[in-house]
Amino acid sequence: MSRVLFLKLPEQDVIAKCDAADVGISALETLPDGGTRLVCRSSAGAALMTTKFKGKLIAQDARRERFRPAFSRA
């Protein structure tokens, strides 16, 4: 099972619900057309949040912006 969920919710709501369910977040990303991309730390957490967010899920092919993680050179 994928650990990724696309949701019709703002990041703050996603964080609050994941904290309440004790599900770890690996990554969060705001989508350009509205909503949030959530990556859970485990597939079990993703399965739980899929049931919790039922009705707030959007298609897996939602449009995303280019994401370039920050890094430092040593």
PDB file as gemmi writes it, atoms N, CA and C in Angstrom:
CRYST1    1.000    1.000    1.000  90.00  90.00  90.00 P 1                      
ATOM      1  N   MET A   1       0.835  -1.183   0.000  1.00  0.00           N  
ATOM      2  CA  MET A   1       0.000   0.000   0.000  1.00  0.00           C  
ATOM      3  C   MET A   1       0.877   1.242   0.000  1.00  0.00           C  
ATOM      4  N   SER A   2       0.448   2.251  -0.730  1.00  0.00           N  
ATOM      5  CA  SER A   2       1.165   3.511  -0.792  1.00  0.00           C  
ATOM      6  C   SER A   2       1.014   4.282   0.514  1.00  0.00           C  
ATOM      7  N   ARG A   3       2.035   5.030   0.872  1.00  0.00           N  
ATOM      8  CA  ARG A   3       1.978   5.862   2.071  1.00  0.00           C  
ATOM      9  C   ARG A   3       1.483   7.275   1.757  1.00  0.00           C  
ATOM     10  N   VAL A   4       1.147   7.542   0.490  1.00  0.00           N  
ATOM     11  CA  VAL A   4       0.769   8.885   0.033  1.00  0.00           C  
ATOM     12  C   VAL A   4      -0.746   9.038  -0.024  1.00  0.00           C  
ATOM     13  N   LEU A   5      -1.246  10.167   0.498  1.00  0.00           N  
ATOM     14  CA  LEU A   5      -2.661  10.524   0.416  1.00  0.00           C  
ATOM     15  C   LEU A   5      -2.765  11.949  -0.091  1.00  0.00           C  
ATOM     16  N   PHE A   6      -3.691  12.195  -1.008  1.00  0.00           N  
ATOM     17  CA  PHE A   6      -4.001  13.538  -1.482  1.00  0.00           C  
ATOM     18  C   PHE A   6      -5.341  13.927  -0.874  1.00  0.00           C  
ATOM     19  N   LEU A   7      -5.376  15.056  -0.157  1.00  0.00           N  
ATOM     20  CA  LEU A   7      -6.544  15.421   0.643  1.00  0.00           C  
ATOM     21  C   LEU A   7      -7.070  16.809   0.326  1.00  0.00           C  
ATOM     22  N   LYS A   8      -8.386  16.974   0.438  1.00  0.00           N  
ATOM     23  CA  LYS A   8      -9.052  18.268   0.260  1.00  0.00           C  
ATOM     24  C   LYS A   8      -9.111  18.994   1.597  1.00  0.00           C  
ATOM     25  N   LEU A   9      -7.980  19.152   2.248  1.00  0.00           N  
ATOM     26  CA  LEU A   9      -7.900  19.805   3.555  1.00  0.00           C  
ATOM     27  C   LEU A   9      -6.637  20.662   3.620  1.00  0.00           C  
ATOM     28  N   PRO A  10      -6.652  21.719   4.442  1.00  0.00           N  
ATOM     29  CA  PRO A  10      -5.421  22.483   4.646  1.00  0.00           C  
ATOM     30  C   PRO A  10      -4.432  21.702   5.522  1.00  0.00           C  
ATOM     31  N   GLU A  11      -3.176  22.068   5.436  1.00  0.00           N  
ATOM     32  CA  GLU A  11      -2.120  21.363   6.171  1.00  0.00           C  
ATOM     33  C   GLU A  11      -2.398  21.299   7.671  1.00  0.00           C  
ATOM     34  N   GLN A  12      -2.903  22.389   8.262  1.00  0.00           N  
ATOM     35  CA  GLN A  12      -3.135  22.428   9.707  1.00  0.00           C  
ATOM     36  C   GLN A  12      -4.122  21.346  10.137  1.00  0.00           C  
ATOM     37  N   ASP A  13      -5.176  21.134   9.361  1.00  0.00           N  
ATOM     38  CA  ASP A  13      -6.169  20.100   9.675  1.00  0.00           C  
ATOM     39  C   ASP A  13      -5.569  18.701   9.553  1.00  0.00           C  
ATOM     40  N   VAL A  14      -4.732  18.506   8.548  1.00  0.00           N  
ATOM     41  CA  VAL A  14      -4.087  17.207   8.342  1.00  0.00           C  
ATOM     42  C   VAL A  14      -3.156  16.900   9.514  1.00  0.00           C  
ATOM     43  N   ILE A  15      -2.376  17.886   9.922  1.00  0.00           N  
ATOM     44  CA  ILE A  15      -1.456  17.698  11.046  1.00  0.00           C  
ATOM     45  C   ILE A  15      -2.218  17.366  12.319  1.00  0.00           C  
ATOM     46  N   ALA A  16      -3.299  18.112  12.576  1.00  0.00           N  
ATOM     47  CA  ALA A  16      -4.090  17.888  13.789  1.00  0.00           C  
ATOM     48  C   ALA A  16      -4.693  16.483  13.823  1.00  0.00           C  
ATOM     49  N   LYS A  17      -5.233  16.028  12.699  1.00  0.00           N  
ATOM     50  CA  LYS A  17      -5.855  14.698  12.661  1.00  0.00           C  
ATOM     51  C   LYS A  17      -4.817  13.586  12.776  1.00  0.00           C  
ATOM     52  N   CYS A  18      -3.651  13.789  12.170  1.00  0.00           N  
ATOM     53  CA  CYS A  18      -2.587  12.785  12.288  1.00  0.00           C  
ATOM     54  C   CYS A  18      -2.072  12.725  13.723  1.00  0.00           C  
ATOM     55  N   ASP A  19      -1.918  13.873  14.366  1.00  0.00           N  
ATOM     56  CA  ASP A  19      -1.487  13.893  15.763  1.00  0.00           C  
ATOM     57  C   ASP A  19      -2.506  13.187  16.655  1.00  0.00           C  
ATOM     58  N   ALA A  20      -3.788  13.453  16.419  1.00  0.00           N  
ATOM     59  CA  ALA A  20      -4.841  12.833  17.231  1.00  0.00           C  
ATOM     60  C   ALA A  20      -4.856  11.312  17.064  1.00  0.00           C  
ATOM     61  N   ALA A  21      -4.508  10.838  15.872  1.00  0.00           N  
ATOM     62  CA  ALA A  21      -4.498   9.392  15.601  1.00  0.00           C  
ATOM     63  C   ALA A  21      -3.132   8.764  15.876  1.00  0.00           C  
ATOM     64  N   ASP A  22      -2.168   9.580  16.317  1.00  0.00           N  
ATOM     65  CA  ASP A  22      -0.803   9.130  16.594  1.00  0.00           C  
ATOM     66  C   ASP A  22      -0.166   8.486  15.360  1.00  0.00           C  
ATOM     67  N   VAL A  23      -0.331   9.152  14.211  1.00  0.00           N  
ATOM     68  CA  VAL A  23       0.247   8.699  12.943  1.00  0.00           C  
ATOM     69  C   VAL A  23       1.374   9.654  12.564  1.00  0.00           C  
ATOM     70  N   GLY A  24       2.545   9.103  12.293  1.00  0.00           N  
ATOM     71  CA  GLY A  24       3.700   9.912  11.934  1.00  0.00           C  
ATOM     72  C   GLY A  24       3.614  10.444  10.513  1.00  0.00           C  
ATOM     73  N   ILE A  25       4.092  11.673  10.337  1.00  0.00           N  
ATOM     74  CA  ILE A  25       4.103  12.328   9.024  1.00  0.00           C  
ATOM     75  C   ILE A  25       5.535  12.361   8.509  1.00  0.00           C  
ATOM     76  N   SER A  26       5.719  11.857   7.302  1.00  0.00           N  
ATOM     77  CA  SER A  26       7.026  11.896   6.671  1.00  0.00           C  
ATOM     78  C   SER A  26       7.203  13.176   5.867  1.00  0.00           C  
ATOM     79  N   ALA A  27       6.135  13.600   5.151  1.00  0.00           N  
ATOM     80  CA  ALA A  27       6.199  14.820   4.349  1.00  0.00           C  
ATOM     81  C   ALA A  27       4.805  15.386   4.142  1.00  0.00           C  
ATOM     82  N   LEU A  28       4.743  16.720   4.037  1.00  0.00           N  
ATOM     83  CA  LEU A  28       3.508  17.438   3.715  1.00  0.00           C  
ATOM     84  C   LEU A  28       3.818  18.400   2.584  1.00  0.00           C  
ATOM     85  N   GLU A  29       2.873  18.550   1.688  1.00  0.00           N  
ATOM     86  CA  GLU A  29       3.064  19.442   0.543  1.00  0.00           C  
ATOM     87  C   GLU A  29       1.721  20.075   0.187  1.00  0.00           C  
ATOM     88  N   THR A  30       1.697  21.409   0.089  1.00  0.00           N  
ATOM     89  CA  THR A  30       0.489  22.095  -0.337  1.00  0.00           C  
ATOM     90  C   THR A  30       0.368  21.972  -1.849  1.00  0.00           C  
ATOM     91  N   LEU A  31      -0.814  21.611  -2.333  1.00  0.00           N  
ATOM     92  CA  LEU A  31      -1.048  21.441  -3.769  1.00  0.00           C  
ATOM     93  C   LEU A  31      -1.463  22.770  -4.385  1.00  0.00           C  
ATOM     94  N   PRO A  32      -1.036  23.064  -5.603  1.00  0.00           N  
ATOM     95  CA  PRO A  32      -1.344  24.345  -6.229  1.00  0.00           C  
ATOM     96  C   PRO A  32      -2.837  24.575  -6.483  1.00  0.00           C  
ATOM     97  N   ASP A  33      -3.615  23.518  -6.666  1.00  0.00           N  
ATOM     98  CA  ASP A  33      -5.049  23.657  -6.907  1.00  0.00           C  
ATOM     99  C   ASP A  33      -5.862  23.545  -5.622  1.00  0.00           C  
ATOM    100  N   GLY A  34      -5.179  23.541  -4.477  1.00  0.00           N  
ATOM    101  CA  GLY A  34      -5.835  23.421  -3.188  1.00  0.00           C  
ATOM    102  C   GLY A  34      -5.727  22.012  -2.652  1.00  0.00           C  
ATOM    103  N   GLY A  35      -5.562  21.908  -1.365  1.00  0.00           N  
ATOM    104  CA  GLY A  35      -5.433  20.615  -0.734  1.00  0.00           C  
ATOM    105  C   GLY A  35      -4.013  20.346  -0.295  1.00  0.00           C  
ATOM    106  N   THR A  36      -3.800  19.139   0.193  1.00  0.00           N  
ATOM    107  CA  THR A  36      -2.513  18.763   0.764  1.00  0.00           C  
ATOM    108  C   THR A  36      -2.130  17.356   0.344  1.00  0.00           C  
ATOM    109  N   ARG A  37      -0.860  17.153   0.087  1.00  0.00           N  
ATOM    110  CA  ARG A  37      -0.307  15.820  -0.155  1.00  0.00           C  
ATOM    111  C   ARG A  37       0.356  15.389   1.139  1.00  0.00           C  
ATOM    112  N   LEU A  38      -0.079  14.267   1.666  1.00  0.00           N  
ATOM    113  CA  LEU A  38       0.430  13.720   2.916  1.00  0.00           C  
ATOM    114  C   LEU A  38       1.188  12.428   2.629  1.00  0.00           C  
ATOM    115  N   VAL A  39       2.385  12.308   3.185  1.00  0.00           N  
ATOM    116  CA  VAL A  39       3.132  11.057   3.132  1.00  0.00           C  
ATOM    117  C   VAL A  39       3.294  10.595   4.569  1.00  0.00           C  
ATOM    118  N   CYS A  40       2.677   9.471   4.903  1.00  0.00           N  
ATOM    119  CA  CYS A  40       2.753   8.909   6.254  1.00  0.00           C  
ATOM    120  C   CYS A  40       4.055   8.137   6.414  1.00  0.00           C  
ATOM    121  N   ARG A  41       4.494   7.981   7.642  1.00  0.00           N  
ATOM    122  CA  ARG A  41       5.729   7.246   7.899  1.00  0.00           C  
ATOM    123  C   ARG A  41       5.588   5.746   7.693  1.00  0.00           C  
ATOM    124  N   SER A  42       4.366   5.230   7.801  1.00  0.00           N  
ATOM    125  CA  SER A  42       4.173   3.789   7.617  1.00  0.00           C  
ATOM    126  C   SER A  42       2.939   3.526   6.766  1.00  0.00           C  
ATOM    127  N   SER A  43       2.908   2.371   6.154  1.00  0.00           N  
ATOM    128  CA  SER A  43       1.732   2.008   5.363  1.00  0.00           C  
ATOM    129  C   SER A  43       0.538   1.750   6.272  1.00  0.00           C  
ATOM    130  N   ALA A  44       0.781   1.288   7.502  1.00  0.00           N  
ATOM    131  CA  ALA A  44      -0.310   1.090   8.457  1.00  0.00           C  
ATOM    132  C   ALA A  44      -0.939   2.434   8.831  1.00  0.00           C  
ATOM    133  N   GLY A  45      -0.107   3.441   9.013  1.00  0.00           N  
ATOM    134  CA  GLY A  45      -0.605   4.784   9.298  1.00  0.00           C  
ATOM    135  C   GLY A  45      -1.404   5.331   8.130  1.00  0.00           C  
ATOM    136  N   ALA A  46      -0.937   5.081   6.921  1.00  0.00           N  
ATOM    137  CA  ALA A  46      -1.653   5.536   5.725  1.00  0.00           C  
ATOM    138  C   ALA A  46      -3.005   4.843   5.612  1.00  0.00           C  
ATOM    139  N   ALA A  47      -3.054   3.557   5.941  1.00  0.00           N  
ATOM    140  CA  ALA A  47      -4.315   2.819   5.888  1.00  0.00           C  
ATOM    141  C   ALA A  47      -5.304   3.384   6.908  1.00  0.00           C  
ATOM    142  N   LEU A  48      -4.824   3.682   8.103  1.00  0.00           N  
ATOM    143  CA  LEU A  48      -5.688   4.269   9.135  1.00  0.00           C  
ATOM    144  C   LEU A  48      -6.206   5.630   8.709  1.00  0.00           C  
ATOM    145  N   MET A  49      -5.314   6.474   8.174  1.00  0.00           N  
ATOM    146  CA  MET A  49      -5.728   7.825   7.782  1.00  0.00           C  
ATOM    147  C   MET A  49      -6.637   7.793   6.553  1.00  0.00           C  
ATOM    148  N   THR A  50      -6.527   6.782   5.715  1.00  0.00           N  
ATOM    149  CA  THR A  50      -7.441   6.641   4.585  1.00  0.00           C  
ATOM    150  C   THR A  50      -8.873   6.495   5.081  1.00  0.00           C  
ATOM    151  N   THR A  51      -9.055   5.741   6.150  1.00  0.00           N  
ATOM    152  CA  THR A  51     -10.401   5.587   6.710  1.00  0.00           C  
ATOM    153  C   THR A  51     -10.836   6.855   7.433  1.00  0.00           C  
ATOM    154  N   LYS A  52      -9.919   7.519   8.118  1.00  0.00           N  
ATOM    155  CA  LYS A  52     -10.250   8.745   8.854  1.00  0.00           C  
ATOM    156  C   LYS A  52     -10.606   9.893   7.897  1.00  0.00           C  
ATOM    157  N   PHE A  53      -9.919   9.950   6.744  1.00  0.00           N  
ATOM    158  CA  PHE A  53     -10.127  11.034   5.786  1.00  0.00           C  
ATOM    159  C   PHE A  53     -11.098  10.657   4.667  1.00  0.00           C  
ATOM    160  N   LYS A  54     -11.845   9.574   4.839  1.00  0.00           N  
ATOM    161  CA  LYS A  54     -12.791   9.152   3.799  1.00  0.00           C  
ATOM    162  C   LYS A  54     -13.715  10.317   3.464  1.00  0.00           C  
ATOM    163  N   GLY A  55     -13.897  10.591   2.204  1.00  0.00           N  
ATOM    164  CA  GLY A  55     -14.710  11.730   1.772  1.00  0.00           C  
ATOM    165  C   GLY A  55     -13.885  12.980   1.518  1.00  0.00           C  
ATOM    166  N   LYS A  56     -12.644  13.020   2.013  1.00  0.00           N  
ATOM    167  CA  LYS A  56     -11.749  14.156   1.806  1.00  0.00           C  
ATOM    168  C   LYS A  56     -10.591  13.807   0.883  1.00  0.00           C  
ATOM    169  N   LEU A  57     -10.589  12.579   0.358  1.00  0.00           N  
ATOM    170  CA  LEU A  57      -9.523  12.145  -0.542  1.00  0.00           C  
ATOM    171  C   LEU A  57      -9.756  12.691  -1.948  1.00  0.00           C  
ATOM    172  N   ILE A  58      -8.670  13.031  -2.631  1.00  0.00           N  
ATOM    173  CA  ILE A  58      -8.750  13.445  -4.036  1.00  0.00           C  
ATOM    174  C   ILE A  58      -7.883  12.490  -4.860  1.00  0.00           C  
ATOM    175  N   ALA A  59      -7.978  12.605  -6.162  1.00  0.00           N  
ATOM    176  CA  ALA A  59      -7.304  11.679  -7.080  1.00  0.00           C  
ATOM    177  C   ALA A  59      -5.790  11.671  -6.879  1.00  0.00           C  
ATOM    178  N   GLN A  60      -5.190  10.512  -7.063  1.00  0.00           N  
ATOM    179  CA  GLN A  60      -3.743  10.364  -6.923  1.00  0.00           C  
ATOM    180  C   GLN A  60      -2.969  11.147  -7.984  1.00  0.00           C  
ATOM    181  N   ASP A  61      -3.634  11.543  -9.043  1.00  0.00           N  
ATOM    182  CA  ASP A  61      -2.928  12.271 -10.104  1.00  0.00           C  
ATOM    183  C   ASP A  61      -3.120  13.779  -9.969  1.00  0.00           C  
ATOM    184  N   ALA A  62      -3.301  14.267  -8.749  1.00  0.00           N  
ATOM    185  CA  ALA A  62      -3.459  15.694  -8.510  1.00  0.00           C  
ATOM    186  C   ALA A  62      -2.204  16.432  -8.965  1.00  0.00           C  
ATOM    187  N   ARG A  63      -2.408  17.633  -9.469  1.00  0.00           N  
ATOM    188  CA  ARG A  63      -1.288  18.432  -9.968  1.00  0.00           C  
ATOM    189  C   ARG A  63      -0.418  18.895  -8.806  1.00  0.00           C  
ATOM    190  N   ARG A  64       0.887  18.749  -8.974  1.00  0.00           N  
ATOM    191  CA  ARG A  64       1.852  19.157  -7.957  1.00  0.00           C  
ATOM    192  C   ARG A  64       2.826  20.156  -8.552  1.00  0.00           C  
ATOM    193  N   GLU A  65       3.433  20.950  -7.680  1.00  0.00           N  
ATOM    194  CA  GLU A  65       4.498  21.845  -8.112  1.00  0.00           C  
ATOM    195  C   GLU A  65       5.819  21.098  -8.001  1.00  0.00           C  
ATOM    196  N   ARG A  66       6.816  21.597  -8.701  1.00  0.00           N  
ATOM    197  CA  ARG A  66       8.139  21.000  -8.568  1.00  0.00           C  
ATOM    198  C   ARG A  66       8.612  21.216  -7.149  1.00  0.00           C  
ATOM    199  N   PHE A  67       9.156  20.195  -6.564  1.00  0.00           N  
ATOM    200  CA  PHE A  67       9.619  20.255  -5.183  1.00  0.00           C  
ATOM    201  C   PHE A  67      11.104  19.975  -5.164  1.00  0.00           C  
ATOM    202  N   ARG A  68      11.847  20.919  -4.627  1.00  0.00           N  
ATOM    203  CA  ARG A  68      13.289  20.732  -4.540  1.00  0.00           C  
ATOM    204  C   ARG A  68      13.693  20.877  -3.079  1.00  0.00           C  
ATOM    205  N   PRO A  69      14.059  19.779  -2.445  1.00  0.00           N  
ATOM    206  CA  PRO A  69      14.421  19.851  -1.041  1.00  0.00           C  
ATOM    207  C   PRO A  69      15.678  20.700  -0.823  1.00  0.00           C  
ATOM    208  N   ALA A  70      15.694  21.382   0.293  1.00  0.00           N  
ATOM    209  CA  ALA A  70      16.859  22.197   0.634  1.00  0.00           C  
ATOM    210  C   ALA A  70      17.966  21.283   1.143  1.00  0.00           C  
ATOM    211  N   PHE A  71      19.180  21.640   0.854  1.00  0.00           N  
ATOM    212  CA  PHE A  71      20.310  20.884   1.358  1.00  0.00           C  
ATOM    213  C   PHE A  71      21.472  21.829   1.560  1.00  0.00           C  
ATOM    214  N   SER A  72      22.424  21.407   2.334  1.00  0.00           N  
ATOM    215  CA  SER A  72      23.605  22.245   2.547  1.00  0.00           C  
ATOM    216  C   SER A  72      24.835  21.512   2.067  1.00  0.00           C  
ATOM    217  N   ARG A  73      25.774  22.266   1.618  1.00  0.00           N  
ATOM    218  CA  ARG A  73      27.050  21.679   1.178  1.00  0.00           C  
ATOM    219  C   ARG A  73      28.064  21.879   2.283  1.00  0.00           C  
ATOM    220  N   ALA A  74      28.735  20.827   2.602  1.00  0.00           N  
ATOM    221  CA  ALA A  74      29.738  20.928   3.682  1.00  0.00           C  
ATOM    222  C   ALA A  74      31.121  21.046   3.107  1.00  0.00           C  
TER     223      ALA A  74                                                      
END                                                                             
